[in-house]
Amino acid sequence: MQDSELTVTTQTLCGQPVLFVKHKKPTQKVCVYVVGGGMLKYPKPSQAKEQLTLAKLTGRDMVLPYYPLVPQHCLADVYAMLYEFYTTLLKTYKAENIAFLGGSSGGNHTLGLISYLKV
């Protein structure tokens, strides 16, 4: 995945791979995209590539965390990973500049994480 306006890297955070799509011209905003898949599978290559388009459309850096999957992990593990990842993002981005996007079960994870953050 390449784009003249973006840098694409993969890092391991919280023990899980995370895809970062960042603007070469720095931005103060980021969007975390939590994919669906019922906690059974990782994002499809097309979903990873979609982050390039979303970054350009939104003007935000995009982040695609590969959260823990079942049966080795449970929902609490997903929330723990996403929460730890969120606290890592706070070192770079202000809370009000961090957006979440989720599809299918990823949307449920996103809503659950927001509730988790409010507790």
ABEGO torsion letter per residue (X at the ends): XBBAABBBBBBBBGGBBBBBBBBABBBABBBBBBBBGGGABBBBAAAAAAAAAAAAAAGBBBBBBBBBBOAABBAAAAAAAAAAAAAAAAAABBAAABBBBBBEAAAAAAAAAAAAAAX
